[in-house]
Amino acid sequence: MNPRERHWTVIELATVFNLSQDTVRGLFRDEPGVLKIFHRRRGTRIHVTLRIPESVAQRVYERLTRGAR
């Protein structure tokens, strides 16, 4: 992983891919290389923030569009 590489938020990729945020979360939740930040808010469930490196976003995009040709 390159820390200087651009890391996308779920909202940003949802806009770029023209998909819902839930769909983007589902696509990247278990993808290798995605940075997952876990935090708990006072007595509530654990919240997970995803940061998706540009190289991972490109890999998933290519995988999804490969079958569309």
KEMIVEX-574900 format. One record per residue (C-alpha): residue number from 1; residue in one letter; z, y negated, x negated. Coordinates in steps of 0.2 Angstrom, whole numbers, plus 2048, in hexadecimal, padded with zeros to 3 digits. Each point is the difference from the previous one (the first is absolute). Example, Ala and Ser with C-alpha at 12.3 -4.5 7.8 and 13.67 -1.06 7.14 Angstrom:
! KEMIVEX-574900
[1, "A", [827, 816, 7C2]],
[2, "S", [7FD, 7EF, 7FA]],
! end
This chain:
! KEMIVEX-574900
[1, "M", [800, 800, 800]],
[2, "N", [7FC, 7EF, 7FA]],
[3, "P", [80D, 7F3, 805]],
[4, "R", [7F3, 7F2, 7FE]],
[5, "E", [7F4, 808, 80C]],
[6, "R", [7FF, 7F8, 811]],
[7, "H", [80C, 808, 80D]],
[8, "W", [7FB, 7FE, 812]],
[9, "T", [80C, 7FF, 80F]],
[10, "V", [7FD, 80B, 810]],
[11, "I", [7FB, 7F0, 809]],
[12, "E", [7F3, 7FA, 7F3]],
[13, "L", [7F8, 811, 800]],
[14, "A", [800, 802, 813]],
[15, "T", [7F6, 7EF, 800]],
[16, "V", [7F4, 805, 7F3]],
[17, "F", [7FD, 812, 807]],
[18, "N", [800, 7F9, 812]],
[19, "L", [80D, 80D, 805]],
[20, "S", [811, 7FF, 808]],
[21, "Q", [80F, 7FF, 7F5]],
[22, "D", [806, 811, 806]],
[23, "T", [7F0, 808, 7FB]],
[24, "V", [801, 7F8, 7EF]],
[25, "R", [812, 806, 7FE]],
[26, "G", [7FB, 812, 805]],
[27, "L", [7F1, 800, 7F4]],
[28, "F", [80B, 7FA, 7F1]],
[29, "R", [812, 807, 804]],
[30, "D", [7FE, 810, 7F6]],
[31, "E", [7F2, 7FA, 7F4]],
[32, "P", [804, 802, 7ED]],
[33, "G", [802, 7F0, 7F7]],
[34, "V", [807, 7F6, 80F]],
[35, "L", [80F, 7F6, 7FC]],
[36, "K", [80E, 803, 80D]],
[37, "I", [80F, 7F4, 801]],
[38, "F", [80E, 807, 80A]],
[39, "H", [80E, 7F5, 808]],
[40, "R", [80D, 801, 80D]],
[41, "R", [804, 7F2, 80C]],
[42, "R", [812, 7FF, 805]],
[43, "G", [803, 811, 809]],
[44, "T", [7EE, 803, 805]],
[45, "R", [7F3, 80C, 7FB]],
[46, "I", [7F9, 800, 7EF]],
[47, "H", [7F0, 7F4, 7FF]],
[48, "V", [7F2, 804, 7F4]],
[49, "T", [7F5, 7F3, 7F9]],
[50, "L", [7EF, 806, 7F9]],
[51, "R", [7F7, 7F7, 7F2]],
[52, "I", [7EF, 808, 7FD]],
[53, "P", [7F7, 7FD, 7EF]],
[54, "E", [7EE, 7FB, 801]],
[55, "S", [7FA, 810, 7F7]],
[56, "V", [809, 80B, 80D]],
[57, "A", [7F8, 7F5, 80E]],
[58, "Q", [7EF, 802, 7F8]],
[59, "R", [803, 813, 7FE]],
[60, "V", [805, 802, 813]],
[61, "Y", [7F1, 7F5, 805]],
[62, "E", [7F4, 80A, 7F6]],
[63, "R", [807, 810, 807]],
[64, "L", [7FF, 7FA, 812]],
[65, "T", [7EE, 7F9, 7FF]],
[66, "R", [7F9, 80F, 7F6]],
[67, "G", [7FE, 80A, 810]],
[68, "A", [7F8, 7F1, 809]],
[69, "R", [7F0, 801, 7F7]],
! end
